[in-house]
Amino acid sequence: MRDTLTGSRPASGADAAAMLAADLRTEILVASEGEELLAFAIFFDLPEAVFARRCGALDDLFVRPDRRGQGLARALVDALCAIGRERRWSHLRWIVPEADRGAIALYERIAEQADWRSYVIRLDRDASL
């Protein structure tokens, strides 16, 4: 998703895929056309203590730049909501960088803004900017 990580060795697609495949908690939805990957959503099924249920946490949603604006992101979010209803999640949550105006425009149309703010403590500043 990023060409480089500031001050850090860029991860190859193979490195990232291997890391995700090795983590049993990671789930991935993909949108494809034949063998061609168009978009993906990485998510987690997590315990939600406040509601004594489980919730979905969307970690990353990526659509190839040449396929944006075609409804792929919306379709992936809709598919995650269907998974969540099947699993009886209390909610699906995610964060998005303030600078990502395109994604924010979509999310403001299909979701409601949460009642909480996100904060971060950067443990490795070079790898998390």
Rosetta blueprint (number, residue, H / E / L):
1 M L
2 R L
3 D L
4 T L
5 L E
6 T L
7 G L
8 S E
9 R L
10 P L
11 A L
12 S L
13 G H
14 A H
15 D H
16 A H
17 A H
18 A H
19 M H
20 L H
21 A H
22 A H
23 D L
24 L L
25 R L
26 T L
27 E E
28 I E
29 L E
30 V E
31 A E
32 S E
33 E E
34 G L
35 E L
36 E E
37 L E
38 L E
39 A E
40 F E
41 A E
42 I E
43 F E
44 F E
45 D E
46 L E
47 P E
48 E E
49 A L
50 V L
51 F L
52 A L
53 R E
54 R E
55 C E
56 G E
57 A E
58 L E
59 D E
60 D E
61 L E
62 F E
63 V E
64 R L
65 P H
66 D H
67 R H
68 R L
69 G L
70 Q L
71 G L
72 L H
73 A H
74 R H
75 A H
76 L H
77 V H
78 D H
79 A H
80 L H
81 C H
82 A H
83 I H
84 G H
85 R H
86 E H
87 R H
88 R L
89 W E
90 S E
91 H E
92 L E
93 R E
94 W E
95 I L
96 V L
97 P L
98 E L
99 A L
100 D L
101 R H
102 G H
103 A H
104 I H
105 A H
106 L H
107 Y H
108 E H
109 R H
110 I H
111 A L
112 E L
113 Q L
114 A L
115 D L
116 W L
117 R L
118 S L
119 Y L
120 V L
121 I L
122 R L
123 L L
124 D L
125 R H
126 D H
127 A H
128 S L
129 L L
